[in-house]
Amino acid sequence: MSTVPSMTVGKAISMLRSAIVNARIYPKGSQMVEATIKSAHQALEICLAEASPIVISDIQGKLCFNGKELAEAKDFRPFLVQQEVQSLKFLKGVELREVTALIDALGKRAGALGDHQKLAPWLTAEGVTHIQAEEVEFVELKKGEVVEIGRASCRE
């Protein structure tokens, strides 16, 4: 019987969050930053081996995976909100350099992605193909207008 705890998507996303925080605190290329990025990448690889793709969504103010709230990784949500990202999709085959690029982008302040004001085009410009981002788009409605929209919800 294995005594090693299984890797969950929540733990992997929590590790991704730790890597972002460390990248903000410590100098780029430091051992602390590199170690947490590698750990986050390995955790994502383990999860992707079991289920691919992994879609992490911000639904009704909650961080969700497959419609279930990721309570253990709720502190990751502000990084998505800051870059106006509705969801992140991780695909099997994700590379360390792609995770590094994502961590770099999510660690930046809003509007600090250079020529690419949004995360999706920034990831594309960085050659990231195994991580996709969907941005939030705000639509103005006037009182009395009726719009039919498919609704996503997050079960607790």
C-alpha positions, 0 to 999 in steps of 0.5 A, spaced: 500 500 500 502 506 497 503 512 503 504 517 498 498 522 497 495 522 490 496 528 486 489 532 485 488 537 480 487 542 486 494 540 489 497 542 482 493 548 482 495 550 489 503 548 487 502 553 481 500 559 485 506 557 490 510 558 484 507 564 481 508 567 488 515 565 489 517 568 482 514 575 484 518 574 491 525 571 488 530 573 483 528 570 476 532 563 475 533 563 483 533 555 485 527 557 489 523 559 483 526 554 479 524 548 484 517 551 485 516 551 477 518 544 476 514 541 482 508 545 479 510 542 472 510 535 475 504 535 478 500 538 472 503 532 468 501 527 473 494 530 473 494 530 465 496 523 465 489 521 469 485 526 465 486 530 459 484 536 458 484 539 465 480 546 465 480 550 471 474 555 471 472 561 474 465 560 475 460 565 479 466 567 483 469 560 485 475 556 482 472 550 479 474 543 475 469 539 472 464 543 475 466 542 482 469 547 487 477 547 488 477 549 495 484 547 496 486 552 490 481 558 491 487 562 492 489 561 485 483 565 483 485 572 484 491 571 478 485 569 473 481 575 475 487 580 475 488 578 467 481 577 466 481 570 464 475 566 465 478 559 464 485 555 463 485 549 459 491 544 460 493 539 455 497 533 455 504 534 453 505 541 457 512 542 457 516 546 463 517 552 458 510 553 457 508 552 465 514 557 466 511 562 461 504 561 464 507 563 471 511 569 468 504 572 465 500 570 471 505 574 476 504 580 472 500 586 474 494 587 469 496 590 463 503 588 464 503 583 458 507 588 453 504 588 446 499 583 448 494 586 453 490 579 454 493 572 456 491 568 450 495 572 445 501 573 450 501 565 450 501 564 443 506 569 442 510 565 447 509 559 443 505 556 448 500 550 445 499 546 451 495 551 455 490 555 453 486 561 456 479 564 455 478 571 457 472 574 460 468 579 456 463 584 458 457 585 455 452 591 456 445 590 457 439 595 457 433 594 462 428 590 459 432 586 454 432 579 454 438 575 452 438 567 452 445 565 455 447 558 456 449 558 464 455 554 467 455 553 475 459 550 480 457 545 484 459 545 492 
